Amino acid sequence: MEQWTAAPLPARIALAALAVALSVSVATDLKSRRILNAVTYPALVVVAGCAIWLGGFPLLLQSALGALACATPLLFAMWRGWMGAGDMKLMAVAGLVAGAAAGWPLAVTVLLQVAIAGGLQALLWAAVARVRGRERPKTIPYALAIAAGTIPAFVPGLAHIS
């Protein structure tokens, strides 16, 4: 807990914006398979503002590199119709925060953790469908995987890929 209270105010605001965006997006994605622009756009603006507040435009550039590292693979998946734009924007928020916190390497770590969480989630959903005698799901609410892969990167003491 000490690490949270010792962090500068803009860093705590950025982490709070990420936490709110992840929480709301998981809920709406599970309920209606949508990640809302009303959640992702404000989070992007708040996090970008916090990056400028903390370190000026150099930190904003570092944050943007993190967002690119996280969101670009999902952009290609979105163009192929494999996932929605909300997933990509939520990953951009995670990448902005990761980029500001520790640069693009942390953003790549977040991306890898999200990919692993997404694969495990897909396997679990397919297994549950099979046990219930239902058809394999054609889509999964990926916000859950985004949250599961992002949270360990920002919670002290939780293991992550490095």
RODO-2510 file (C-alpha; in nm, 4 decimals, decimal comma):
residues 162
     n   res          X          Y          Z
     1     m     0,0000     0,0000     0,0000
     2     e     0,2923     0,2307     0,0699
     3     q     0,3913     0,2300    -0,2988
     4     w     0,0475     0,3632    -0,3921
     5     t     0,0490     0,6482    -0,1423
     6     a     0,4101     0,7407    -0,2231
     7     a     0,3356     0,7739    -0,5961
     8     p     0,2868     1,1283    -0,7313
     9     l    -0,0749     1,2424    -0,7592
    10     p    -0,0846     1,2297    -1,1429
    11     a     0,0406     0,8694    -1,1345
    12     r    -0,2325     0,7733    -0,8877
    13     i    -0,4948     0,9476    -1,1034
    14     a    -0,3729     0,7620    -1,4143
    15     l    -0,3841     0,4275    -1,2317
    16     a    -0,7320     0,5068    -1,0996
    17     a    -0,8503     0,5954    -1,4510
    18     l    -0,7120     0,2638    -1,5758
    19     a    -0,8766     0,0729    -1,2902
    20     v    -1,2145     0,2366    -1,3541
    21     a    -1,1892     0,1794    -1,7302
    22     l    -1,1001    -0,1870    -1,6783
    23     s    -1,3744    -0,2447    -1,4194
    24     v    -1,6531    -0,0781    -1,6151
    25     s    -1,5394    -0,2384    -1,9417
    26     v    -1,5337    -0,5880    -1,7922
    27     a    -1,8876    -0,5376    -1,6613
    28     t    -2,0269    -0,4019    -1,9885
    29     d    -1,8397    -0,6558    -2,2014
    30     l    -1,9671    -0,9472    -1,9928
    31     k    -2,3226    -0,8104    -1,9996
    32     s    -2,3573    -0,6819    -2,3556
    33     r    -2,0294    -0,7610    -2,5334
    34     r    -1,9482    -0,3903    -2,5694
    35     i    -1,6678    -0,1696    -2,4420
    36     l    -1,8034     0,1816    -2,4350
    37     n    -1,6435     0,4867    -2,5949
    38     a    -1,7820     0,6800    -2,2976
    39     v    -1,5327     0,4838    -2,0858
    40     t    -1,2278     0,4523    -2,3099
    41     y    -1,2071     0,8037    -2,4543
    42     p    -1,2166     0,9864    -2,1188
    43     a    -0,9638     0,7392    -1,9769
    44     l    -0,7305     0,8053    -2,2707
    45     v    -0,7603     1,1820    -2,2167
    46     v    -0,7091     1,1595    -1,8390
    47     v    -0,4050     0,9319    -1,8707
    48     a    -0,2501     1,1469    -2,1452
    49     g    -0,3059     1,4558    -1,9299
    50     c    -0,1427     1,2849    -1,6336
    51     a     0,1577     1,1907    -1,8486
    52     i     0,1997     1,5543    -1,9523
    53     w     0,1545     1,6662    -1,5907
    54     l     0,4181     1,4197    -1,4682
    55     g     0,6841     1,4557    -1,7356
    56     g     0,5751     1,6886    -2,0106
    57     f     0,5718     1,5906    -2,3748
    58     p     0,8702     1,3511    -2,3457
    59     l     0,6674     1,1330    -2,1066
    60     l     0,3618     1,1658    -2,3299
    61     l     0,5717     1,0339    -2,6189
    62     q     0,6922     0,7445    -2,4040
    63     s     0,3277     0,6761    -2,3107
    64     a     0,2241     0,6880    -2,6757
    65     l     0,4894     0,4281    -2,7601
    66     g     0,3409     0,2085    -2,4887
    67     a    -0,0071     0,2563    -2,6323
    68     l     0,1197     0,1659    -2,9795
    69     a     0,2916    -0,1461    -2,8461
    70     c    -0,0294    -0,2626    -2,6784
    71     a    -0,2916    -0,1522    -2,9298
    72     t    -0,1299    -0,2144    -3,2693
    73     p    -0,1691    -0,5954    -3,2657
    74     l    -0,5321    -0,5514    -3,1661
    75     l    -0,5799    -0,2977    -3,4449
    76     f    -0,4834    -0,5630    -3,6980
    77     a    -0,7160    -0,8134    -3,5289
    78     m    -0,9951    -0,5546    -3,5408
    79     w    -0,9425    -0,4980    -3,9140
    80     r    -0,9745    -0,8754    -3,9642
    81     g    -1,3005    -0,8742    -3,7688
    82     w    -1,1588    -1,0849    -3,4868
    83     m    -1,2254    -0,8294    -3,2145
    84     g    -1,3939    -0,4976    -3,1591
    85     a    -1,2588    -0,1450    -3,1555
    86     g    -1,3366    -0,1150    -2,7849
    87     d    -1,0855    -0,3895    -2,7075
    88     m    -0,8190    -0,1997    -2,8995
    89     k    -0,8991     0,1305    -2,7235
    90     l    -0,8955    -0,0343    -2,3800
    91     m    -0,5540    -0,1820    -2,4596
    92     a    -0,4389     0,1651    -2,5661
    93     v    -0,5331     0,2942    -2,2194
    94     a    -0,3342     0,0126    -2,0574
    95     g    -0,0429     0,0861    -2,2899
    96     l    -0,0486     0,4589    -2,2096
    97     v    -0,0228     0,3864    -1,8391
    98     a     0,2430     0,1171    -1,8888
    99     g     0,4432     0,3446    -2,1177
   100     a     0,4354     0,6266    -1,8632
   101     a     0,5233     0,3916    -1,5779
   102     a     0,8182     0,2074    -1,7336
   103     g     0,8299     0,2606    -2,1088
   104     w     0,7399     0,0337    -2,3974
   105     p     0,8987    -0,2797    -2,2404
   106     l     0,6293    -0,2811    -1,9699
   107     a     0,3665    -0,2262    -2,2400
   108     v     0,4954    -0,5324    -2,4270
   109     t     0,4796    -0,7259    -2,0986
   110     v     0,1166    -0,6185    -2,0580
   111     l     0,0439    -0,7241    -2,4170
   112     l     0,1958    -1,0700    -2,3622
   113     q     0,0102    -1,1171    -2,0341
   114     v    -0,3174    -1,0152    -2,1993
   115     a    -0,2549    -1,2602    -2,4858
   116     i    -0,1929    -1,5426    -2,2376
   117     a    -0,5019    -1,4482    -2,0354
   118     g    -0,7086    -1,4314    -2,3552
   119     g    -0,5922    -1,7746    -2,4675
   120     l    -0,6707    -1,9257    -2,1290
   121     q    -1,0081    -1,7544    -2,1239
   122     a    -1,0946    -1,8875    -2,4704
   123     l    -0,9957    -2,2417    -2,3689
   124     l    -1,2007    -2,2166    -2,0499
   125     w    -1,5067    -2,0821    -2,2295
   126     a    -1,4820    -2,3587    -2,4917
   127     a    -1,4450    -2,6252    -2,2211
   128     v    -1,7434    -2,4937    -2,0265
   129     a    -1,9541    -2,4896    -2,3442
   130     r    -1,8546    -2,8475    -2,4189
   131     v    -1,9389    -2,9662    -2,0654
   132     r    -2,2776    -2,7974    -2,0932
   133     g    -2,3362    -2,9588    -2,4320
   134     r    -2,3450    -2,6263    -2,6122
   135     e    -2,1771    -2,4998    -2,9236
   136     r    -1,8319    -2,3427    -2,8808
   137     p    -1,8693    -1,9647    -2,8358
   138     k    -1,7897    -1,7604    -3,1449
   139     t    -1,6804    -1,4590    -2,9381
   140     i    -1,5547    -1,3973    -2,5876
   141     p    -1,5683    -1,0767    -2,3831
   142     y    -1,1996    -0,9833    -2,4181
   143     a    -1,2118    -0,7007    -2,1615
   144     l    -1,1860    -0,9723    -1,8980
   145     a    -0,8580    -1,0941    -2,0491
   146     i    -0,7340    -0,7356    -2,0833
   147     a    -0,7978    -0,6760    -1,7128
   148     a    -0,6482    -1,0101    -1,6095
   149     g    -0,3331    -0,9410    -1,8084
   150     t    -0,2991    -0,5742    -1,7145
   151     i    -0,3562    -0,5806    -1,3393
   152     p    -0,0471    -0,7881    -1,2479
   153     a     0,1780    -0,5316    -1,4154
   154     f     0,0624    -0,2571    -1,1793
   155     v    -0,0043    -0,4356    -0,8514
   156     p     0,3117    -0,4676    -0,6438
   157     g     0,3929    -0,8242    -0,5487
   158     l     0,2012    -0,9899    -0,8306
   159     a     0,4227    -1,1819    -1,0667
   160     h     0,4457    -1,0788    -1,4294
   161     i     0,6477    -1,1700    -1,7338
   162     s     0,9645    -0,9641    -1,7616
***
